[in-house]
């Protein structure tokens, strides 16, 4: 794991955006797995700016949604779908045939996870995966547990996840999420882990111990040979 520390969020975002664009230069049909939330927003905004200067760079980009809150409609302001449409898919003009994502409010969440898993196995080699870090060490909605799910699955959300800024103010917060599993994530050729925001210090400290445990899912990234950890250290 390559650990890069930054003084400011903007510096971290610029570094992440450069990695993504460098990978796009090398592979025009890059398959990018995307997290949502505050951590990657600055990175996505820089990609949107870059698109205005060089739209051809993004013509072959494929996007795979990392996870989704259960029970929210696609146009709900707190859904991962709405976030990605506004922050990435529309600004980069990603067509439907270049986007794969969990339906936000499926009738059968387990069947929806199985559908995404089949699509990944059929066509989605993940070239680059963008991750944020949860305060309890979760990545995606892979929550702390005795054992982690390897593939796409329905996850019961922890209290920490339900306190996430995307949903914390909702009158009824989601009880479950849909997410890529830990093996799906580790199958990516390269991973960028973004660590920023208040309350992440303990999680970062646990990660740096290099002890792999399902009780702290992010530690599984130590098993991957090509991870860039971009960390905005709090003063």
C-alpha positions in Angstrom: 0.0 0.0 0.0 1.3 3.4 -1.0 0.3 6.0 1.6 0.3 9.6 0.5 -0.6 12.3 3.1 -2.0 15.7 2.3 -2.7 18.9 4.2 -5.8 19.8 2.3 -8.8 18.0 0.7 -8.1 19.8 -2.6 -4.6 18.3 -2.8 -6.0 14.8 -2.2 -8.7 15.3 -4.8 -6.2 16.6 -7.4 -3.9 13.6 -6.8 -6.8 11.1 -7.2 -8.1 12.8 -10.3 -4.6 12.7 -11.9 -4.3 8.9 -11.2 -7.7 8.4 -12.9 -6.8 10.5 -15.9 -3.4 8.8 -16.2 -5.1 5.4 -16.2 -7.5 6.7 -18.9 -4.6 7.7 -21.0 -3.3 4.2 -20.8 -6.6 2.4 -21.3 -9.4 4.3 -23.1 -12.1 1.8 -22.1 -11.2 2.0 -18.4 -13.7 0.3 -16.0 -14.0 2.6 -12.9 -15.8 1.5 -9.8 -17.1 4.5 -7.9 -17.8 5.3 -4.3 -20.1 8.1 -3.3 -20.2 10.7 -0.5 -18.0 13.6 0.4 -14.6 11.9 0.1 -14.6 11.5 -3.8 -16.7 14.6 -4.6 -13.7 16.9 -5.2 -12.1 14.3 -7.4 -15.3 13.9 -9.5 -15.6 17.7 -9.9 -12.0 17.8 -11.2 -12.8 15.1 -13.7 -15.9 17.1 -14.8 -13.6 20.1 -15.3 -11.1 18.0 -17.3 -14.0 16.7 -19.5 -14.7 20.3 -20.6 -11.1 20.6 -21.9 -10.8 17.0 -23.3 -14.1 15.2 -23.7 -12.5 12.5 -25.9 -10.5 11.3 -23.0 -13.7 10.0 -21.3 -15.5 8.6 -24.4 -14.7 5.0 -23.5 -14.9 5.2 -19.7 -17.1 2.6 -18.0 -18.6 3.3 -14.6 -19.6 0.7 -12.0 -21.5 1.8 -8.9 -19.9 0.5 -5.7 -23.0 0.4 -3.5 -26.5 1.8 -2.9 -28.8 2.6 0.0 -31.8 0.3 0.1 -35.3 1.7 -0.2 -34.5 5.1 -1.7 -35.9 6.0 -5.1 -33.4 6.7 -8.0 -34.2 10.4 -7.9 -34.1 10.7 -4.1 -31.6 13.4 -3.1 -29.8 11.0 -0.7 -29.5 8.0 -3.1 -26.1 7.0 -4.5 -27.8 7.0 -7.9 -28.7 10.6 -7.7 -25.3 11.5 -6.5 -23.5 9.7 -9.3 -25.8 11.1 -12.0 -25.1 14.7 -10.8 -21.4 14.4 -9.9 -20.1 12.0 -12.6 -22.4 10.4 -15.1 -24.0 13.5 -16.5 -20.9 15.8 -16.4 -18.9 13.1 -18.2 -21.8 12.1 -20.5 -21.6 8.5 -19.5 -24.2 6.7 -21.6 -26.4 3.9 -20.2 -24.4 1.2 -22.0 -21.3 2.4 -20.1 -22.8 2.3 -16.7 -23.6 -0.6 -14.3 -25.3 0.0 -11.0 -27.7 -1.4 -8.4 -31.3 -0.3 -8.9 -31.9 1.9 -5.8 -35.2 0.5 -4.7 -35.7 -3.0 -6.2 -38.6 -5.3 -5.3 -36.1 -8.0 -4.5 -32.7 -6.7 -3.3 -31.1 -10.2 -3.2 -32.1 -10.7 -6.9 -30.7 -7.3 -7.7 -27.4 -8.2 -6.1 -27.3 -11.4 -8.0 -27.9 -9.5 -11.3 -25.0 -7.1 -10.7 -22.8 -10.1 -9.7 -23.6 -11.8 -13.0 -22.8 -8.6 -14.9 -19.5 -8.3 -13.2 -18.6 -11.9 -13.9 -19.6 -11.5 -17.5 -18.1 -8.2 -18.5 -16.8 -6.0 -15.8 -13.1 -6.4 -15.2 -12.5 -3.5 -12.7 -9.5 -1.6 -13.7 -9.6 1.0 -10.9 -11.8 1.2 -7.8 -12.4 4.4 -5.7 -13.2 3.8 -2.1 -13.9 6.0 1.0 -13.4 4.9 4.5 -16.2 4.5 7.1 -15.6 5.5 10.7 -16.0 1.8 11.7 -13.6 0.6 9.0 -16.3 -0.3 6.4 -15.6 0.0 2.7 -18.7 0.0 0.4 -21.3 -1.5 2.7 -18.9 -4.3 3.8 -19.6 -3.8 7.5 -17.5 -5.3 10.4 -18.4 -8.9 10.9 -17.0 -12.3 11.8 -16.5 -13.0 8.1 -17.0 -10.8 5.0 -19.1 -11.6 2.0 -17.0 -12.1 -1.1 -19.5 -11.0 -3.7 -22.4 -8.6 -4.2 -24.8 -8.8 -1.3 -27.5 -7.2 0.7 -25.9 -5.7 3.9 -27.5 -4.8 7.2 -26.3 -1.4 7.9 -24.4 -0.5 11.0 -25.4 2.5 13.2 -22.3 4.2 11.9 -23.4 3.8 8.3 -26.9 5.0 9.1 -25.4 8.1 10.7 -23.6 8.9 7.3 -24.3 12.5 6.2 -26.1 11.3 3.1 -29.0 9.8 5.1 -28.6 10.9 8.8 -31.3 13.6 8.5 -33.9 11.4 6.8 -37.0 10.8 8.9 -36.6 7.1 8.1 -33.0 6.0 7.5 -32.2 3.0 5.3 -31.8 -0.3 7.2 -30.0 -2.1 4.4 -27.7 -1.4 1.5 -26.5 -3.3 -1.6 -22.8 -3.5 -2.2 -19.9 -5.2 -4.0 -18.3 -7.8 -1.8 -14.7 -7.8 -0.6 -13.6 -10.2 -3.3 -15.2 -8.0 -6.0 -13.3 -5.0 -4.6 -10.0 -6.9 -4.3 -10.4 -8.1 -7.9 -9.7 -4.5 -9.1 -6.4 -4.0 -10.8 -5.8 -0.8 -8.8 -7.5 0.8 -5.8 -7.6 4.3 -4.5 -8.6 4.7 -0.8 -9.6 8.2 0.2 -9.4 9.1 3.9 -10.7 12.6 4.9 -13.1 14.2 7.2 -13.7 14.4 10.9 -13.8 11.2 13.0 -11.6 9.1 10.7 -8.5 9.2 12.8 -9.2 6.0 14.7 -10.0 4.2 11.5 -6.8 5.4 9.9 -4.8 4.3 12.9 -6.4 0.8 12.8 -5.5 0.5 9.1 -1.9 1.5 9.7 -1.5 -1.5 12.1 -1.5 -3.7 9.0 -3.5 -6.4 10.9 -6.1 -7.9 8.5 -9.4 -8.6 10.3 -13.0 -8.8 9.2 -13.8 -6.7 12.2 -12.2 -3.8 10.3 -12.9 -4.5 6.6 -10.6 -1.8 5.2 -7.6 -3.8 6.5 -8.3 -6.4 3.7 -6.7 -3.8 1.3 -3.3 -4.9 2.7 -3.9 -8.1 0.7 -4.0 -6.2 -2.6 -0.7 -5.4 -4.5 -1.6 -2.0 -5.9 -3.4 0.4 -3.4 -2.9 4.1 -3.2 -4.1 5.4 0.2 -4.6 9.2 0.0 -5.0 10.6 3.5 -5.8 14.2 4.5 -4.3 14.3 8.0 -6.3 16.3 10.5 -4.4 19.0 12.5 
